[in-house]
Amino acid sequence: MANPALGESDETAGAVATYKRIFKEVLDNRPSGMRIRLAHAIGKNRSFISQISNPAYPVPIPVQHLHTIFEVCRFPAAAKAAFLEAYGRAHPRRIGRLDELPRERTIMLHLPDLGSRKRNEQLDALMQEFGRRLIAILQDEK
C-alpha cells in the first residue's frame, strides 16, 4: 500500500512487498529459530525481523543489514538476485551503498544463564556493545 505522505509511490510499495515476499519465503524455508538467530546477528529483537519480513508492512529493510541477512539466512543465488533487483527498484539510492558497507560476520558466544531474563538481556546488550566499540576502535587504527 503506497503512502503518499512519505513520497512513496505504488511502484515503490509494490517493489518493497516483492522483496519482502522473497525474504519471507527464504525465512519460511529455514529451520525454526532462524528469526531469533537473525535478530541477534543484527542486534535487534524478533519483532523487528517480523516487521521487515512481512510484505503487509511498509517498513523497509535497512541496507546496512542486507549482508548479514544474506549470510545468516543463506539466501539461494536466484532468491538473492531477485531480492536485490526488487530492492533496487524500491530504493535506488540505498542499493548503491550496499557495496560501500563493510561486510560483517556472525560469531556465537556461549554465556551462562544468569537466572533472570532481565540480567541475561543486560549481559547480551553489554556483549553487543563491547563488540561494536571494539570494532570502532579497530577501524580508527586504519
Contacts in CASP RR format, 6 or more apart in sequence:
PFRMAT RR
TARGET T0000
AUTHOR 0000-0000-0000
METHOD contacts of the structure
MODEL  1
MANPALGESDETAGAVATYKRIFKEVLDNRPSGMRIRLAHAIGKNRSFIS
QISNPAYPVPIPVQHLHTIFEVCRFPAAAKAAFLEAYGRAHPRRIGRLDE
LPRERTIMLHLPDLGSRKRNEQLDALMQEFGRRLIAILQDEK
1 13 0 8 1.000
1 58 0 8 1.000
2 8 0 8 1.000
2 9 0 8 1.000
2 10 0 8 1.000
2 12 0 8 1.000
2 13 0 8 1.000
3 13 0 8 1.000
3 58 0 8 1.000
6 58 0 8 1.000
8 58 0 8 1.000
11 89 0 8 1.000
12 89 0 8 1.000
12 90 0 8 1.000
12 91 0 8 1.000
13 58 0 8 1.000
14 90 0 8 1.000
15 86 0 8 1.000
15 87 0 8 1.000
15 88 0 8 1.000
15 89 0 8 1.000
15 90 0 8 1.000
16 55 0 8 1.000
16 58 0 8 1.000
16 60 0 8 1.000
16 86 0 8 1.000
16 90 0 8 1.000
17 55 0 8 1.000
17 56 0 8 1.000
18 55 0 8 1.000
18 86 0 8 1.000
18 89 0 8 1.000
18 90 0 8 1.000
19 61 0 8 1.000
19 83 0 8 1.000
19 86 0 8 1.000
19 87 0 8 1.000
19 90 0 8 1.000
20 52 0 8 1.000
20 53 0 8 1.000
20 54 0 8 1.000
20 55 0 8 1.000
20 57 0 8 1.000
20 61 0 8 1.000
21 55 0 8 1.000
22 79 0 8 1.000
22 82 0 8 1.000
22 83 0 8 1.000
22 86 0 8 1.000
23 52 0 8 1.000
23 53 0 8 1.000
23 61 0 8 1.000
23 69 0 8 1.000
23 73 0 8 1.000
23 83 0 8 1.000
24 53 0 8 1.000
24 54 0 8 1.000
24 55 0 8 1.000
25 79 0 8 1.000
26 73 0 8 1.000
26 75 0 8 1.000
26 76 0 8 1.000
26 79 0 8 1.000
27 34 0 8 1.000
27 35 0 8 1.000
27 38 0 8 1.000
27 49 0 8 1.000
27 53 0 8 1.000
27 73 0 8 1.000
30 73 0 8 1.000
30 74 0 8 1.000
34 72 0 8 1.000
34 73 0 8 1.000
35 46 0 8 1.000
35 49 0 8 1.000
35 50 0 8 1.000
35 53 0 8 1.000
36 46 0 8 1.000
36 49 0 8 1.000
37 72 0 8 1.000
38 49 0 8 1.000
38 68 0 8 1.000
38 69 0 8 1.000
38 72 0 8 1.000
38 73 0 8 1.000
39 45 0 8 1.000
39 46 0 8 1.000
39 48 0 8 1.000
39 49 0 8 1.000
40 124 0 8 1.000
41 68 0 8 1.000
41 72 0 8 1.000
41 106 0 8 1.000
42 65 0 8 1.000
42 68 0 8 1.000
42 69 0 8 1.000
43 128 0 8 1.000
51 57 0 8 1.000
51 59 0 8 1.000
52 59 0 8 1.000
52 60 0 8 1.000
52 61 0 8 1.000
52 65 0 8 1.000
60 90 0 8 1.000
60 91 0 8 1.000
60 94 0 8 1.000
61 69 0 8 1.000
61 87 0 8 1.000
63 91 0 8 1.000
63 94 0 8 1.000
63 95 0 8 1.000
63 97 0 8 1.000
63 98 0 8 1.000
63 101 0 8 1.000
64 101 0 8 1.000
66 87 0 8 1.000
66 98 0 8 1.000
66 101 0 8 1.000
67 98 0 8 1.000
67 101 0 8 1.000
67 103 0 8 1.000
67 104 0 8 1.000
68 104 0 8 1.000
68 106 0 8 1.000
69 75 0 8 1.000
70 80 0 8 1.000
71 104 0 8 1.000
71 105 0 8 1.000
71 106 0 8 1.000
72 106 0 8 1.000
75 83 0 8 1.000
84 95 0 8 1.000
84 98 0 8 1.000
87 94 0 8 1.000
87 95 0 8 1.000
88 94 0 8 1.000
88 95 0 8 1.000
109 127 0 8 1.000
111 120 0 8 1.000
111 123 0 8 1.000
111 124 0 8 1.000
111 127 0 8 1.000
113 120 0 8 1.000
114 120 0 8 1.000
114 123 0 8 1.000
END
